[in-house]
Structure formats: structure tokens, C-alpha cells
Amino acid sequence: MEITIIILTVRYTQQHQKNNLKNSLTSGGVVYSTNYELRGSRGMKKLGVIGGLGPLATSRLYELIIKMTDVTRDQDHMEILIHSKPSIPDRTDYILGRSKENPLNMMSEVGENLVLAGADYLAIPCITGHYFYENLSKRIHVPIIHMIKETVNHCKRLGVSCAGIMATKGTIFSKLFQLEFQHEGIKTVVPSEIMQDYVTSLIYQNIKVNIPPDMDKFTAVEKELRENGAEIIILGCTELSLIKRDYLIGPGYLDVLEVLAMQSILLCEANLKDEYRAFIDTQPIILR
């Protein structure tokens, strides 16, 4: 099921702008308010989310942004436009050549509609979806937060020298993380073939279908990565954020969704809670 949630206030100065936006939004089954103000309400920017990749990860990003924002009332939160479109073809299947369905056009359409609705920045809570980042940036004329670059920059600021990566086969195969880390002089280790199958199972056979994850597999992958030199483990698939939320996995993990939530809050000029400015914990932080 496709869902679009628009949390914003829009004011129009020209009637045809309102009609054009209404026609565009209703054609996609959008739920929207009729009292609108484009961009910059209360001094904060608006975030648009290309969601549904998958739905749980999108929901988790929204949850994180709310929990990580320092507020004293509802009105202190940033405005967010979320379009959850799970029908976007699987990114890994396309990257690995198992499908000819290119996700790019549908992702671009969602992004363009979010910009039309007033988004100042876009977020994509799907690491593998960043395979299409350059092409999306050419089509969509607002900044798209690059979750991988932000994660690498965060590791660099914290002095990490070697990172282990848990991610989809599409992300590992296309070296989305490895190349960015290499550019900053940081080594990476990735799972062996058997351990990568474990990660795939955790993502596709467990989390995406609402089945509790096999934590023995998670622990086995972590053990191999640390034995091969990883100082921290990058939870490099947004579904893996649900494991960090629901299980006491301990310190030494960096959740890419937490990094994306942090950057979204800062770029949109909301107030970030101090305790969320670093996510490589000495004590586990569990958000519920």
C-alpha cells in the first residue's frame, strides 16, 4: 500500500499554484492539508522523505527524528513530508542484474512531487538506493542528503581507522561504502560469502517481513568483522536499525539511520539533542 503523509502548512499567493499542486498530489493518492505555506515555516526548512524502501525503515527514520529533536512543545518540531512508495522496484535485484526494473524513475517521481509540495531537503532512508544518487541529483533540484558520505564523515571526525560493513548484497557489490571510506583513508572489511548470506537473511527473511531477527546470525557476522579488524560495525542497511532499537547489541555500532536523522535535523535548522551528536557509544543507546 502506498502512503503519502504531508506534515506541513502551505500558503499560496497565486491560485493556479494551488490548483497545480492539488492536481499533482491527488493523482498520487496523497493525503494533504488545504492550508499551505511553501518552505521556511517558523525559520525551519522542510524535509521530504522518499520512503517505502522499506516501510519499516521509513517509519524508523520518522521516529528517530522526533526522538532526537530537542523540543518543549509540538510546534518546535520540523515539518516533514513523507511519501512511502513500496512499489518502487528492489534496488539490490536491479544492481545485481536479477531484475530489469530500474527504480530510478519512480524514485525521481516521488522526489519531484515532494519538492513541488515544498521540501527544501530530501532524505532517502535506504542505503542501496544511494546507488542512484547522482542520477537523482541531476533530476531533482534540491539537496539530497547523502547518507553514506555523512556516515563516513562522522567516522572520520571520530578517528575511526577501520570499519566493518553490514549491508545488502547490492550495497556491498557496488562498493558504495568501500569507495567513500577509501576516499577518506579509512579501511573497510566486509562479510565473507557465508556471512553475507546471513546478513541478507536478516534483512529480507526477517526484518522486512516482520519476523524477529536471528540474533545468532547477527552475532556471527559481527564476530567475523571484528576478528578481521573492524573497530566499529556500520549498520549499513536501514532495516538493521530495527535490531539496534529492539535488542541490546552493546557498544561499537554506527546506525546509518541515526546519522541521517541527525543530519536532517541540523540541515532543517531544528534543535538536536546533545546526547545524539555521537553514536559510537560507550554505552548502548536504545530508543523506544
N, C-alpha and C positions, 0 to 999 in steps of 0.2 A: 504494500500500500504506500502510495506517495503522499507525503505530508509537507505542506509549507506553513511554517509559523513565522509571522512577521510581528515583531515586538517593536513598534515604533510609532511616532506621531508625525504626520506629514501635512504641511500646509502648502497649498497651491496658489500661485498668483495668476496663472492662466488656466482657463477651463479646459483647453484642449490637452494640456499636460495631464490633468486628472483623468480625462477620458482615455488617453493613450495608455496610461499606466493601468487603469482599471481593466481595459480590454486585454492587455498583456497578461495581467495576473490571473484574471478569471479563466483565461484559456488554459492555464496550467493547473486548475483546481486549487487556487490559493485561498487561504483564509486571510482576510486583510481588514484593517480598520479604514473608515472613511474620513478620519480626522488626521491628516498627514502633514508632516513638516520635513522637507528633504534636507538631510545632512546637518550635522553640527548642533543638535539639540543640547541645551544646557552646557555647551562648551565641550562635550564629548563627541567622539567620532562613532559612527555606526559600523558594526561588524556584520558581514554576510558570511554564512556558512554553507559551503557546498557539501551537503550531508547525504546520509544513507549509505556510506561506503565503509563499514556498515552502520546500520541504525543504532546499535548499542554504543559504538564509538562516538557518534554524533551526540547522543544523549549524555554520554560521559563528559564530553567537552563542555557542554552547557552547564552541567553540574559543577565541573571544576571552576569555570569562570565565576559562577555565583559564589562558591565557597571561598575562592581566593581573592575576592574583591572586598576591600575594607569599606564598609558602609555603616551608616547609622539609621538608614531608612530605605524603603524600596526605591525611592527616587534617585538614590546615589548610584544605582547600578547602570551600566552601559546598555545601550539599545542593541539588540541582536536580531538579525533576520536569518532564519533557518529554513532551508529547502532540503528536505530529506527525500531523495530520489533513489531508492534501492534498485530500480530497474536499470540503472547505469551498468553496462557490462563489466564482468570481473576483470580487474586490471592485470592480475597475475596471468590469467589464461591468455590474454592478448599478448602480453610481453613474452611469454614462453612459446607462443605460436600455436597454442591449443585452441584458439578461437580467432576468427577474423572480425569479430565485433569490436570496433575501436571505441573505447569510452570517451574519446576526446570531444566529439560533437555534443554529446549530452551533457558532459561536464561544463563545456563552454556555454551552452544554452542556459543552464542553471545559473552560472556565474553572471552572465549578461543580464538576466532577469533580476538578480539580486542588486546589481549596480543600478539598474533602472528604478528599483524600489528605494534606492538611497544609500546603499552600502559604500562606505569610504575605504574599507579594507575587506579582503576576502581571506577566509581560512578553509583549508581542506583537511579535515581530520582523517586522513588516510595517507600513510607514508607511500605506499605503492602508487597512489595517484599522482605523486610528485614526479613520476616518470614523464608526465605530460606537462610539466610546469612551464617550460619555455614556450611551447605552443599556446598554452592557455594565456600566458602573459602577453603574447602578440595579439590575442583576440579581445582580451578584457583590459580595459584602460583604467583600472585602479590597482594599487599594490596588492599582491597576493603574498601572504606571509609564508616564507619558505621554512617549513618545519624542520627539515633536515639541516639546513645551514644554521638555523637558530640553535639546534641541538649541538652541533659541532662547535659553534661559537661559545656556547655555555660550557662545554667540556674544556675548551682552550682556556677560558677565564679561570677555571678551577684547577688547571695544571695537570689534567689527565694526559698520560702518555700512551696508554693502550686501552682500547675499548672493545668489549665483546658485543656482538650484534645478534639479537633475536628478531627475526623479521620474516616476511613471506618469501617464498622462493623467487617471486618476481623482483622483490627488492634486492635480495642477495645476488641474483643472476645479473641484474642491470647495474650492480655496484653503486647504487645511489648513495649509500653511506660511505663505502670504502673510498670513493674518489674524493668526497668532501673532506673526510678525515685526512687523507693523504695530502691534500692541498694545504692543510694546516700543520702538517708534520706529525700527525698522531697515528700510531699503528692501530690496526684492527685485527680481530680474529673472528671467524665465522664458524658455525657448527659444521661438523662432518656430515656426510650424506645421511647417515642414520639419524643423527641428532636433528638435522634439518627436517627430516620426516616427522620427528616428534613435535617440532615447532608448528609444522603445517597441521598436524592433527589437533594440537591445542587450539589453533585459530579456527580451522574450518569444521572440525568434527566435534568440538566442544563449545567454545565461546559463541561463535556465530549462530549456533543452533540451540543456545540456552541450556547446554549441558555442563555440569560442573567440570572444570578442567582437571586433567590427570596430573596431579602435582608431582608424582614420581617422575613423569617425563620432563616436567619443568625443571626439577632439581637436577636431573641427569644432564640436561643441556647446560645449565648454569655451571655445574661441576666441570664439565669439559672445557668450557670457555675460560674459566678461572685457571684451570691447570695449564692452559695454553697461553697464559699471560695477561688475561683481561683484568684490569684494575676495577672497572665497573662494567655492568651489563646494561646495554641500551635496550629498553623495551621498545623495539623499533617497528612494531605493528600496533596500531591504536587499539585493537582488541585486547592486547596484552595488558593494557592499563587496567582492565577489569580484574586481573589477577592481583595486581598491586593494591587495588581498592579492597578486595574481599579476603585476601589471605596475608598472614604475617610472614612475608618473604624476607624480611630483615633489611639491613643497610646494603649500600653498594649498587643500587639500581638507579637509572635515569629514565623516567617515563616521558616519552615524547609528547604525549597529550598535556602533561603538566607544563612543559616548555611552551607549547602552543598557547595554552590558556594564559600563561604569564605574559607572553609577547602580545597577545590580543588585548589584554587589559592595559598594558603600558602604551601600546600604539594608539588605542582608542581613548587614552587620557583619563581612564578611571583610576582608582586608587588600589594598588596591590598591597596585600598584607605582607608585612616584613618577613614573616616566617616562611613565605613561599618564594623567596628570591634565590634559594639554592635547594636543589632536590637530590643531591647525592648526600644522603642522610647519615649521620652517626646513629640516629635512632629512626626507626621506620615511622613515616607519617601515613596514617590511614584515614582517608576522607570517607565519611559515610553520610 
